[in-house]
Amino acid sequence: MSSTQSFLSLGAIILFSLISLRFNSAVLENSTIETENKVYLTAFSLGNDLIEEIKKKAFDVATVKFPTTDPSVLTSPYSLGPAYNEVYPNYNDVDDFNRYSRTISAPHAENYNVSCAVYYVSETNPDYKVMKQTFYKKVDVTVTSPYMNKAIVLSFIFTLK
């Protein structure tokens, strides 16, 4: 075998090794992205499930049986959360979910933490939290996981009007 053939064979082996290495890293990268997408998709789903559950509840304990046109009869912003005798899943109104939290595990990732904050917001600016009763309550559902770099926050505004 001549030195030219040896040099070409060595070059071919090096080229094949580089291509093989790049292929393996691409497959690993795609697998990582696929798993990460599953984790985030599950987080969105868990957050949305909680919002859908809250949508089935009354706006306020004062409106469980009858609606009202007077916001002053609604739950005080300092008292949002479950009453002393209310335990999940037997909540009857939106603000019972204030400070609610639970840990959920899924088949491909465990320890999702789903938490909820409920507060009154301004009628003209729903991003502005107010410390008085209004006909608008904003629910922020936050989902975290040790497998996620950033928390997922889903918001929904409930209104009595």
PyMOL commands that set and color helices and strands:
alter all, ss='L'
color gray80, all
select helices_A, chain A and resi 3-55+61-63+71-73+77-79+94-97
alter helices_A, ss='H'
color red, helices_A
select strands_A, chain A and resi 101-104+112-120+136-144+152-159
alter strands_A, ss='S'
color yellow, strands_A
deselect
rebuild
show_as cartoon
